[in-house]
Amino acid sequence: PTLTFMIATIFISLALVVTIYPIGIFLLTGLNPFKFAKKIFKVGMFAAATQSSAATLPLNRKTCMEELGCSSSFVLPMGMTINMNGTTAMHMVAITFIATAAGINITPTQLITAAFLSICVAMGTPAIPVAGTTLIFVIMSGLGLSSDLCMVAYALVLAISYLPGMAVITLNVVGDAATTVIVSYKENELDKDVYNS
């Protein structure tokens, strides 16, 4: 089950990175998503290494402005703490893992409640390593997952969070960059020549 948690979190995060953002850029701007992917790759790698969107912000800002043609990086610092979609995805996988490991059946209603709580706590997550993992406890409390077995499973999640965290933070940071490109395009402030170079 522990390996399943790790693989599921990494797979979901990376699958979203290579699908939802390029597709979003293509559908909302008509720009070539492969240009975005190629230029933002180093930002994703840096985020994975540091596991901090705050530490990645300078590189992300420089890449968005100098290589992707965005005129402003207003979205990036805001997205650094509010756009935590990778954290939310990880919370959902973690809650399912914790409940399953403790022998508790999760109902669809509990998953919807977990998703709502996850979105709420993710918006206030500090931009530091492992912050999102510690907030799983808030969601567990909201769902009543407080048995000893749940705490043991939660301790496992904390212990093995490094590798999944690398994929989760990459999803967060690339999402900030994709949103910056889309907002700049919609505001007619994207330099397409720079983006396409």
Contacts in CASP RR format, 6 or more apart in sequence:
PFRMAT RR
TARGET T0000
AUTHOR 0000-0000-0000
METHOD contacts of the structure
MODEL  1
PTLTFMIATIFISLALVVTIYPIGIFLLTGLNPFKFAKKIFKVGMFAAAT
QSSAATLPLNRKTCMEELGCSSSFVLPMGMTINMNGTTAMHMVAITFIAT
AAGINITPTQLITAAFLSICVAMGTPAIPVAGTTLIFVIMSGLGLSSDLC
MVAYALVLAISYLPGMAVITLNVVGDAATTVIVSYKENELDKDVYNS
1 97 0 8 1.000
1 100 0 8 1.000
1 101 0 8 1.000
2 97 0 8 1.000
2 156 0 8 1.000
2 160 0 8 1.000
4 97 0 8 1.000
5 93 0 8 1.000
5 94 0 8 1.000
5 97 0 8 1.000
5 157 0 8 1.000
5 160 0 8 1.000
5 164 0 8 1.000
6 160 0 8 1.000
6 163 0 8 1.000
6 164 0 8 1.000
8 93 0 8 1.000
8 97 0 8 1.000
9 89 0 8 1.000
9 90 0 8 1.000
9 93 0 8 1.000
9 94 0 8 1.000
9 164 0 8 1.000
9 165 0 8 1.000
9 167 0 8 1.000
9 168 0 8 1.000
10 163 0 8 1.000
10 164 0 8 1.000
10 166 0 8 1.000
10 167 0 8 1.000
12 89 0 8 1.000
12 93 0 8 1.000
13 86 0 8 1.000
13 89 0 8 1.000
13 90 0 8 1.000
13 164 0 8 1.000
13 165 0 8 1.000
13 167 0 8 1.000
13 168 0 8 1.000
13 170 0 8 1.000
13 171 0 8 1.000
14 167 0 8 1.000
14 170 0 8 1.000
14 171 0 8 1.000
16 85 0 8 1.000
16 86 0 8 1.000
16 89 0 8 1.000
16 171 0 8 1.000
17 167 0 8 1.000
17 170 0 8 1.000
17 171 0 8 1.000
17 174 0 8 1.000
18 37 0 8 1.000
21 33 0 8 1.000
21 36 0 8 1.000
21 174 0 8 1.000
21 175 0 8 1.000
21 178 0 8 1.000
22 33 0 8 1.000
22 34 0 8 1.000
22 36 0 8 1.000
22 37 0 8 1.000
23 33 0 8 1.000
24 33 0 8 1.000
24 178 0 8 1.000
24 182 0 8 1.000
25 31 0 8 1.000
25 33 0 8 1.000
25 36 0 8 1.000
25 178 0 8 1.000
25 181 0 8 1.000
25 182 0 8 1.000
26 32 0 8 1.000
26 33 0 8 1.000
28 182 0 8 1.000
28 185 0 8 1.000
28 186 0 8 1.000
29 181 0 8 1.000
29 182 0 8 1.000
29 185 0 8 1.000
29 186 0 8 1.000
29 190 0 8 1.000
31 181 0 8 1.000
31 185 0 8 1.000
31 192 0 8 1.000
31 195 0 8 1.000
31 196 0 8 1.000
32 196 0 8 1.000
35 195 0 8 1.000
35 196 0 8 1.000
36 68 0 8 1.000
36 177 0 8 1.000
36 178 0 8 1.000
36 181 0 8 1.000
36 195 0 8 1.000
39 63 0 8 1.000
39 67 0 8 1.000
39 68 0 8 1.000
40 63 0 8 1.000
40 68 0 8 1.000
40 174 0 8 1.000
40 177 0 8 1.000
40 178 0 8 1.000
42 59 0 8 1.000
42 63 0 8 1.000
43 56 0 8 1.000
43 59 0 8 1.000
43 60 0 8 1.000
43 63 0 8 1.000
43 173 0 8 1.000
43 174 0 8 1.000
43 177 0 8 1.000
44 56 0 8 1.000
44 170 0 8 1.000
44 173 0 8 1.000
44 174 0 8 1.000
45 170 0 8 1.000
46 55 0 8 1.000
46 56 0 8 1.000
46 59 0 8 1.000
47 53 0 8 1.000
47 56 0 8 1.000
47 60 0 8 1.000
47 169 0 8 1.000
47 170 0 8 1.000
47 172 0 8 1.000
47 173 0 8 1.000
47 174 0 8 1.000
48 166 0 8 1.000
48 167 0 8 1.000
48 169 0 8 1.000
48 170 0 8 1.000
49 166 0 8 1.000
50 56 0 8 1.000
50 129 0 8 1.000
50 169 0 8 1.000
51 129 0 8 1.000
51 130 0 8 1.000
51 162 0 8 1.000
51 165 0 8 1.000
51 166 0 8 1.000
51 169 0 8 1.000
52 127 0 8 1.000
52 128 0 8 1.000
52 129 0 8 1.000
52 169 0 8 1.000
53 60 0 8 1.000
53 79 0 8 1.000
53 80 0 8 1.000
53 81 0 8 1.000
53 127 0 8 1.000
53 169 0 8 1.000
53 172 0 8 1.000
53 173 0 8 1.000
53 176 0 8 1.000
54 80 0 8 1.000
54 127 0 8 1.000
54 128 0 8 1.000
56 169 0 8 1.000
56 173 0 8 1.000
57 76 0 8 1.000
57 77 0 8 1.000
57 80 0 8 1.000
57 127 0 8 1.000
60 73 0 8 1.000
60 76 0 8 1.000
60 173 0 8 1.000
60 176 0 8 1.000
60 177 0 8 1.000
61 73 0 8 1.000
61 76 0 8 1.000
63 177 0 8 1.000
64 70 0 8 1.000
64 73 0 8 1.000
64 76 0 8 1.000
64 177 0 8 1.000
64 180 0 8 1.000
64 181 0 8 1.000
65 71 0 8 1.000
65 72 0 8 1.000
65 73 0 8 1.000
66 194 0 8 1.000
67 194 0 8 1.000
67 197 0 8 1.000
68 177 0 8 1.000
68 180 0 8 1.000
68 181 0 8 1.000
68 190 0 8 1.000
68 194 0 8 1.000
68 195 0 8 1.000
69 184 0 8 1.000
69 190 0 8 1.000
69 191 0 8 1.000
69 192 0 8 1.000
69 194 0 8 1.000
69 195 0 8 1.000
70 180 0 8 1.000
70 181 0 8 1.000
70 184 0 8 1.000
70 189 0 8 1.000
70 190 0 8 1.000
70 191 0 8 1.000
71 184 0 8 1.000
71 189 0 8 1.000
71 190 0 8 1.000
71 191 0 8 1.000
72 184 0 8 1.000
72 189 0 8 1.000
73 180 0 8 1.000
75 176 0 8 1.000
75 179 0 8 1.000
75 180 0 8 1.000
75 183 0 8 1.000
76 176 0 8 1.000
76 177 0 8 1.000
76 180 0 8 1.000
79 176 0 8 1.000
79 179 0 8 1.000
80 127 0 8 1.000
80 176 0 8 1.000
81 123 0 8 1.000
81 124 0 8 1.000
81 125 0 8 1.000
81 126 0 8 1.000
81 127 0 8 1.000
82 123 0 8 1.000
82 124 0 8 1.000
83 172 0 8 1.000
83 175 0 8 1.000
83 176 0 8 1.000
83 179 0 8 1.000
84 122 0 8 1.000
84 123 0 8 1.000
84 124 0 8 1.000
84 125 0 8 1.000
84 132 0 8 1.000
84 172 0 8 1.000
85 122 0 8 1.000
85 171 0 8 1.000
85 172 0 8 1.000
85 175 0 8 1.000
86 122 0 8 1.000
86 168 0 8 1.000
86 169 0 8 1.000
86 171 0 8 1.000
86 172 0 8 1.000
87 118 0 8 1.000
87 122 0 8 1.000
87 125 0 8 1.000
87 132 0 8 1.000
87 135 0 8 1.000
87 168 0 8 1.000
87 172 0 8 1.000
88 115 0 8 1.000
88 118 0 8 1.000
88 119 0 8 1.000
88 122 0 8 1.000
89 168 0 8 1.000
89 171 0 8 1.000
90 132 0 8 1.000
90 133 0 8 1.000
90 164 0 8 1.000
90 165 0 8 1.000
90 168 0 8 1.000
91 114 0 8 1.000
91 118 0 8 1.000
91 121 0 8 1.000
91 122 0 8 1.000
91 132 0 8 1.000
91 135 0 8 1.000
91 136 0 8 1.000
91 139 0 8 1.000
92 111 0 8 1.000
92 114 0 8 1.000
92 115 0 8 1.000
92 118 0 8 1.000
94 133 0 8 1.000
94 136 0 8 1.000
94 157 0 8 1.000
95 106 0 8 1.000
95 111 0 8 1.000
95 114 0 8 1.000
95 118 0 8 1.000
95 136 0 8 1.000
95 139 0 8 1.000
95 140 0 8 1.000
95 143 0 8 1.000
95 145 0 8 1.000
96 106 0 8 1.000
96 111 0 8 1.000
97 153 0 8 1.000
97 157 0 8 1.000
98 136 0 8 1.000
98 140 0 8 1.000
98 145 0 8 1.000
98 150 0 8 1.000
98 153 0 8 1.000
98 154 0 8 1.000
98 157 0 8 1.000
99 105 0 8 1.000
99 106 0 8 1.000
99 110 0 8 1.000
99 143 0 8 1.000
99 145 0 8 1.000
99 150 0 8 1.000
100 106 0 8 1.000
101 149 0 8 1.000
101 152 0 8 1.000
101 153 0 8 1.000
101 156 0 8 1.000
102 145 0 8 1.000
102 147 0 8 1.000
102 149 0 8 1.000
102 150 0 8 1.000
102 152 0 8 1.000
102 153 0 8 1.000
103 149 0 8 1.000
104 145 0 8 1.000
104 147 0 8 1.000
104 150 0 8 1.000
106 114 0 8 1.000
110 143 0 8 1.000
113 142 0 8 1.000
113 143 0 8 1.000
114 139 0 8 1.000
114 143 0 8 1.000
117 138 0 8 1.000
117 139 0 8 1.000
117 142 0 8 1.000
117 143 0 8 1.000
118 139 0 8 1.000
121 132 0 8 1.000
121 135 0 8 1.000
121 138 0 8 1.000
121 139 0 8 1.000
122 132 0 8 1.000
122 135 0 8 1.000
125 131 0 8 1.000
125 132 0 8 1.000
125 135 0 8 1.000
129 169 0 8 1.000
130 158 0 8 1.000
130 161 0 8 1.000
130 165 0 8 1.000
132 168 0 8 1.000
133 157 0 8 1.000
133 158 0 8 1.000
133 161 0 8 1.000
133 165 0 8 1.000
134 158 0 8 1.000
136 154 0 8 1.000
136 157 0 8 1.000
137 154 0 8 1.000
140 146 0 8 1.000
140 150 0 8 1.000
140 154 0 8 1.000
181 190 0 8 1.000
181 195 0 8 1.000
184 190 0 8 1.000
END
